[in-house]
Structures are given as structure tokens and as C-alpha cells.
Amino acid sequence: MFIDEIRAMSNDEILDKIEDLKVEMYTYRLQKESGELKDTTLFRKTRRDIARLKTALRERELAAEMIAQRGQNA
């Protein structure tokens, strides 16, 4: 998942995607414990995708705060 794709999503879509990825992580953990998981790099990839999504949300929060502060100072 690329950051440009994430930035094109709405906040609700990002939150939904985070929840979906958390479910995937849980599934990967179960598969690992049962010996079914072949590609263990999926943990790292999914964890990083979640971090990218959370970073994009935080960027939006900070931008909204800056706009609000500029509005108060004007």
C-alpha cells in the first residue's frame, strides 16, 4: 500500500482498513501457531501498512489543528 493511495482515502475508509489489517494480523498469528503460515514477512508488511495508515490520520489531525490555530490568531 502506497501513501498516495492512503491520502486519497477518507478518514472512515482508513479506519476501516486499519481494522481489516488488524484482523489479518490475528489470522496470521493463528496460522503461524498452527504451522500453516509460509510467508512470515506478512507480519512486517501488515504492521507497516497499519503504521502508514495511522501516520496519515495523524497528519490530518495536525493539519486541522494548525488551521484552527490560524483561525484563532487572525
KEFI-457448 format. One line per field, with one value per atom (N, C-alpha, C, O): x, y, z; residue in one letter. Coordinates in pm, 1 decimal, always signed. Layout:
N
u <- X|... .
v <- Y|... .
w <- Z|... .
resn <- A|... .
# end
This chain:
74
u <- +84.8|+0.0|+90.0|+183.2|+60.2|+139.7|+71.4|-50.8|+152.2|+99.6|+4.1|-89.5|+26.7|-64.6|-203.9|-304.2|-209.8|-339.0|-408.4|-529.7|-330.5|-386.5|-439.3|-547.9|-363.6|-406.0|-532.5|-605.0|-559.7|-681.3|-803.6|-916.5|-783.3|-894.4|-953.2|-887.4|-1077.7|-1139.6|-1098.0|-1042.1|-1125.8|-1090.3|-1160.2|-1100.0|-1286.6|-1361.3|-1302.9|-1294.6|-1262.8|-1201.6|-1069.6|-1038.0|-993.6|-867.0|-891.4|-823.8|-987.2|-1017.5|-1066.3|-1030.6|-1147.4|-1194.9|-1078.3|-1072.3|-986.8|-871.3|-781.6|-727.3|-766.1|-686.3|-748.0|-677.2|-879.1|-946.6|-930.6|-908.4|-941.9|-924.2|-783.2|-764.9|-684.4|-545.7|-518.5|-439.8|-583.1|-567.0|-624.4|-568.8|-736.1|-794.3|-698.8|-680.4|-638.5|-540.7|-423.4|-377.6|-374.4|-262.7|-300.8|-220.9|-423.3|-470.0|-472.2|-431.7|-520.1|-524.8|-384.2|-361.6|-290.2|-151.8|-94.2|-21.7|-127.0|-78.1|-131.0|-57.3|-259.1|-317.6|-252.4|-222.2|-231.1|-168.7|-25.8|+20.2|+44.7|+183.2|+187.8|+270.2|+98.9|+96.7|+58.9|+105.9|-25.5|-66.4|+28.3|+12.3|+126.5|+224.1|+179.8|+244.8|+72.0|+19.2|+80.3|+77.8|+134.4|+185.8|+322.1|+416.6|+330.9|+456.8|+541.2|+663.6|+475.3|+545.9|+537.9|+437.8|+641.9|+640.3|+663.6|+648.1|+700.2|+718.5|+584.5|+581.4|+475.2|+343.4|+319.8|+251.1|+376.3|+364.5|+421.4|+355.2|+544.0|+612.2|+538.6|+519.0|+498.6|+429.5|+298.3|+266.5|+223.1|+94.0|+112.6|+39.4|+210.0|+237.2|+277.1|+236.4|+355.6|+397.2|+281.8|+273.8|+193.1|+74.5|-12.2|-64.0|-27.3|-104.6|-38.4|-107.2|+93.5|+165.5|+147.5|+131.0|+150.4|+128.9|-10.7|-27.5|-109.3|-246.4|-260.4|-322.6|-202.4|-209.9|-135.1|-178.0|-24.2|+51.6|-30.0|-30.0|-98.8|-182.3|-294.4|-326.3|-353.8|-457.9|-400.2|-462.2|-283.1|-219.6|-184.1|-198.7|-137.9|-108.6|-233.2|-226.6|-345.3|-470.8|-511.8|-560.6|-492.6|-525.1|-439.7|-490.5|-310.8|-221.2|-254.5|-249.0|-288.8|-326.2|-452.1|-460.9|-548.5|-672.2|-644.2|-703.7|-554.3|-518.5|-451.1|-479.7|-361.6|-291.8|-390.1|-378.9|-485.2|-585.2|-669.1|-701.0|-704.9|-785.1|-707.0|-763.6|-577.4|-495.7|-479.7|-481.1|-464.5|-452.0|-581.4|-579.5|-693.5|-822.4|-840.6|-903.2|-787.4|-798.1|-705.3|-738.3|-590.7|-493.0|-530.3|-482.5|-612.9|-644.8|-746.5|-783.0 .
v <- -116.7|+0.0|+123.9|+134.8|+215.5|+335.7|+451.9|+454.3|+548.8|+661.8|+745.5|+805.0|+750.8|+825.9|+763.6|+834.9|+631.9|+563.5|+594.4|+614.6|+597.7|+622.9|+765.0|+787.9|+859.9|+1000.4|+1025.4|+1121.3|+940.6|+955.2|+900.3|+926.4|+825.2|+766.5|+868.2|+964.3|+844.6|+926.3|+870.7|+761.3|+946.8|+901.3|+770.9|+682.1|+759.8|+637.5|+517.4|+408.1|+537.6|+428.6|+384.7|+265.8|+482.4|+449.9|+369.2|+269.3|+412.1|+339.9|+198.5|+104.7|+183.1|+50.2|-38.2|-156.4|+19.8|-56.1|-98.3|-208.7|-11.7|-46.8|-167.2|-260.5|-165.1|-277.3|-405.7|-512.6|-395.3|-513.2|-570.7|-692.2|-482.0|-528.5|-590.9|-684.9|-539.1|-599.4|-741.0|-830.7|-759.9|-894.0|-985.7|-1101.8|-932.7|-1011.3|-1051.7|-1165.8|-959.1|-991.0|-1104.8|-1194.8|-1099.5|-1205.6|-1339.6|-1442.5|-1335.9|-1457.5|-1511.7|-1632.6|-1421.7|-1464.1|-1528.7|-1627.8|-1471.6|-1530.5|-1672.3|-1762.5|-1690.8|-1824.3|-1921.8|-2035.8|-1876.1|-1961.4|-1995.4|-2106.8|-1900.3|-1925.8|-2032.7|-2124.1|-2019.9|-2115.9|-2255.6|-2354.7|-2263.8|-2395.9|-2449.5|-2562.5|-2368.9|-2413.0|-2397.4|-2451.0|-2326.2|-2308.6|-2189.1|-2184.3|-2093.8|-1971.5|-1997.2|-2037.3|-1973.9|-1997.1|-1870.6|-1876.1|-1755.9|-1629.8|-1546.3|-1478.9|-1550.7|-1478.9|-1329.5|-1253.6|-1285.7|-1142.2|-1068.6|-945.5|-1142.3|-1079.0|-1000.5|-898.5|-1047.2|-974.7|-834.7|-736.1|-826.4|-698.4|-607.2|-488.8|-662.2|-581.7|-526.2|-409.1|-609.6|-566.2|-463.1|-364.3|-486.5|-392.6|-256.1|-152.6|-256.3|-129.8|-60.5|+62.3|-137.2|-78.0|-9.2|+100.2|-74.1|-13.7|+116.7|+215.9|+116.9|+237.3|+349.0|+465.0|+316.0|+417.1|+478.1|+599.4|+393.6|+442.0|+534.7|+640.6|+494.2|+576.9|+708.2|+811.6|+705.0|+826.8|+924.3|+1044.3|+875.1|+961.9|+1025.1|+1142.6|+948.1|+1004.4|+1114.2|+1218.9|+1089.5|+1188.1|+1315.1|+1425.2|+1301.5|+1417.9|+1503.7|+1626.3|+1439.5|+1512.5|+1582.7|+1695.6|+1516.9|+1578.3|+1702.8|+1807.3|+1690.7|+1804.2|+1919.1|+2035.6|+1887.2|+1991.4|+2063.6|+2185.9|+1990.0|+2051.0|+2140.6|+2247.6|+2097.5|+2178.9|+2308.2|+2414.5|+2299.5|+2419.8|+2518.3|+2639.3|+2466.1|+2553.9|+2620.9|+2739.4|+2545.0|+2600.5|+2708.2|+2810.6|+2685.5|+2786.0|+2912.4|+3023.0|+2896.6|+3014.4|+3094.7|+3217.6|+3023.9|+3091.4|+3171.4|+3277.4|+3122.8|+3192.3|+3313.2|+3414.7|+3302.5|+3411.6|+3525.3|+3637.4|+3499.5|+3603.5|+3701.2|+3794.2 .
w <- +0.0|+0.0|+0.0|+79.7|-90.1|-102.9|-33.2|-18.9|+10.3|+86.0|+1.3|+54.7|-130.5|-217.1|-216.8|-219.2|-214.0|-206.5|-75.0|-70.3|+30.3|+162.9|+171.7|+224.9|+120.3|+127.1|+45.7|+72.1|-52.6|-132.8|-59.8|-101.2|+47.2|+122.9|+220.2|+260.0|+257.0|+361.9|+497.8|+507.0|+602.3|+736.6|+772.8|+833.2|+735.7|+765.8|+692.9|+748.9|+568.7|+492.8|+555.9|+560.8|+604.0|+668.8|+795.5|+820.1|+875.3|+999.4|+970.6|+1041.8|+867.2|+829.0|+784.2|+818.1|+708.3|+659.4|+776.1|+775.6|+874.8|+992.6|+1062.7|+1100.6|+1079.8|+1145.0|+1064.4|+1121.2|+932.5|+846.8|+860.6|+867.1|+865.0|+876.5|+1013.7|+1024.7|+1117.3|+1249.6|+1251.7|+1315.2|+1181.6|+1171.3|+1094.7|+1131.2|+988.9|+913.2|+1001.6|+995.6|+1083.7|+1174.5|+1268.8|+1294.8|+1319.2|+1407.5|+1333.6|+1387.6|+1209.8|+1128.0|+1103.2|+1109.2|+1075.5|+1053.9|+1178.8|+1170.7|+1295.5|+1420.7|+1439.6|+1479.5|+1410.5|+1423.1|+1325.0|+1360.4|+1202.2|+1102.3|+1139.8|+1115.0|+1199.3|+1240.5|+1349.5|+1345.3|+1445.9|+1555.6|+1509.2|+1565.1|+1407.6|+1359.3|+1252.0|+1205.8|+1212.6|+1114.7|+971.0|+881.2|+946.2|+811.1|+738.5|+615.5|+811.4|+751.3|+688.6|+756.6|+559.7|+487.8|+478.2|+490.0|+456.4|+437.5|+565.2|+589.4|+645.7|+772.8|+755.3|+851.0|+636.1|+613.9|+609.6|+611.0|+604.4|+604.5|+732.7|+730.9|+844.8|+970.8|+955.7|+987.9|+906.6|+892.9|+794.2|+821.4|+681.3|+579.7|+633.0|+612.1|+701.1|+754.3|+865.1|+871.9|+950.8|+1059.6|+1003.5|+1056.2|+898.0|+837.2|+765.9|+766.3|+705.2|+643.0|+747.9|+725.2|+862.0|+971.0|+1015.8|+1040.3|+1026.7|+1066.8|+964.7|+1002.5|+836.6|+732.7|+744.1|+731.9|+767.4|+780.8|+902.0|+893.3|+1013.5|+1133.9|+1116.0|+1167.3|+1044.2|+1018.0|+934.9|+962.6|+834.5|+750.8|+833.6|+815.4|+923.8|+1011.4|+1100.7|+1119.9|+1153.9|+1242.5|+1165.6|+1218.7|+1041.7|+959.0|+942.6|+950.7|+919.6|+902.5|+1031.2|+1027.3|+1145.2|+1273.8|+1297.0|+1337.8|+1270.9|+1291.2|+1196.6|+1236.1|+1073.1|+977.3|+1023.8|+1012.8|+1075.0|+1123.7|+1244.5|+1257.6|+1331.8|+1448.1|+1405.6|+1460.8|+1307.6|+1261.2|+1198.0|+1217.5|+1123.0|+1061.4|+1168.6|+1158.4|+1271.5|+1381.2|+1455.9|+1494.3|+1476.6|+1546.9|+1464.4|+1518.6|+1334.2|+1248.3|+1247.9|+1240.8|+1255.5|+1259.2|+1387.5|+1385.4|+1498.7|+1626.2|+1631.0|+1692.3|+1567.0|+1569.9|+1476.5|+1494.2|+1379.3|+1281.1|+1330.6|+1258.6 .
resn <- M|M|M|M|F|F|F|F|I|I|I|I|D|D|D|D|E|E|E|E|I|I|I|I|R|R|R|R|A|A|A|A|M|M|M|M|S|S|S|S|N|N|N|N|D|D|D|D|E|E|E|E|I|I|I|I|L|L|L|L|D|D|D|D|K|K|K|K|I|I|I|I|E|E|E|E|D|D|D|D|L|L|L|L|K|K|K|K|V|V|V|V|E|E|E|E|M|M|M|M|Y|Y|Y|Y|T|T|T|T|Y|Y|Y|Y|R|R|R|R|L|L|L|L|Q|Q|Q|Q|K|K|K|K|E|E|E|E|S|S|S|S|G|G|G|G|E|E|E|E|L|L|L|L|K|K|K|K|D|D|D|D|T|T|T|T|T|T|T|T|L|L|L|L|F|F|F|F|R|R|R|R|K|K|K|K|T|T|T|T|R|R|R|R|R|R|R|R|D|D|D|D|I|I|I|I|A|A|A|A|R|R|R|R|L|L|L|L|K|K|K|K|T|T|T|T|A|A|A|A|L|L|L|L|R|R|R|R|E|E|E|E|R|R|R|R|E|E|E|E|L|L|L|L|A|A|A|A|A|A|A|A|E|E|E|E|M|M|M|M|I|I|I|I|A|A|A|A|Q|Q|Q|Q|R|R|R|R|G|G|G|G|Q|Q|Q|Q|N|N|N|N|A|A|A|A .
# end
